[in-house]
Amino acid sequence: MTYKGITYSFERIAEKPIAYVQASTNSSKYTVADVEALTRQQTGCRAKLDAGVLGALSGFGPDADLSIVNYRGKPFRWSLALSC
């Protein structure tokens, strides 16, 4: 799926209220708000990013740039809790 010009892979777990989102590249900035909005668009549910330890950092909020987070050189796969 594409959201604001960035392509993402999206997966919803049917057995649990969870979705996973991963940008195809980290070359463009995307935010917590973007990931939550695209998940809401795909599911119709309220989505909350599970930021883990990042959530405890000062300044980490809806406008935080997620493109700086990598896993083995690839964009991180974000987990979102769904509330439907």
C-alpha positions in Angstrom: 0.0 0.0 0.0 1.1 3.6 -0.5 0.5 6.4 1.9 1.8 10.0 1.4 4.0 8.7 -1.4 5.8 6.0 0.6 5.1 2.3 -0.1 4.5 0.1 3.0 4.0 -3.6 3.6 1.0 -4.1 5.8 -0.2 -7.2 7.7 -3.1 -7.6 10.1 -3.1 -10.5 12.5 -6.7 -11.9 12.4 -6.4 -13.8 15.7 -5.1 -10.7 17.7 -5.8 -7.0 17.6 -2.4 -6.3 16.0 -1.1 -5.0 12.7 2.4 -4.8 11.4 3.7 -2.0 9.1 7.1 -1.7 7.4 8.2 1.0 5.0 9.8 -0.2 1.8 12.7 2.2 2.3 14.1 4.6 4.9 14.9 7.2 2.3 11.8 9.3 3.1 10.7 10.6 6.5 7.6 8.9 8.0 6.2 9.4 11.5 4.3 7.7 14.2 1.2 9.6 13.1 1.7 8.4 9.5 1.9 4.7 10.6 -1.1 5.0 12.9 -3.1 6.8 10.2 -2.4 4.3 7.4 -3.2 1.5 9.8 -6.5 3.2 10.7 -7.2 3.6 6.9 -6.6 -0.1 6.2 -8.5 -1.5 9.2 -11.1 1.1 10.3 -9.7 0.6 13.8 -7.9 3.0 16.1 -4.2 2.1 16.0 -1.5 2.8 18.6 2.2 2.2 17.8 3.9 -0.1 20.2 7.1 2.0 20.5 8.6 -0.2 23.3 11.7 1.5 24.8 11.5 4.4 22.3 8.3 5.5 24.0 10.2 6.3 27.1 12.5 8.7 25.2 12.0 12.4 25.7 10.6 14.0 22.5 9.2 10.7 21.1 5.7 11.5 19.9 3.4 11.6 16.9 5.9 13.6 14.8 8.9 11.4 15.6 10.8 10.4 12.5 10.7 6.6 12.3 12.8 6.4 9.2 16.0 6.6 11.3 15.2 3.3 12.9 16.7 0.3 11.1 17.0 -3.4 11.6 19.9 -5.1 9.9 20.0 -2.3 7.4 16.3 -2.4 6.5 13.4 -0.4 7.7 12.0 -1.5 11.0 8.7 -3.5 11.1 6.4 -1.7 13.5 3.8 -3.3 15.6 0.5 -1.5 16.2 -2.2 -2.4 18.7 -5.7 -2.1 17.2 -8.8 -1.0 19.0 -12.0 -1.8 17.0 
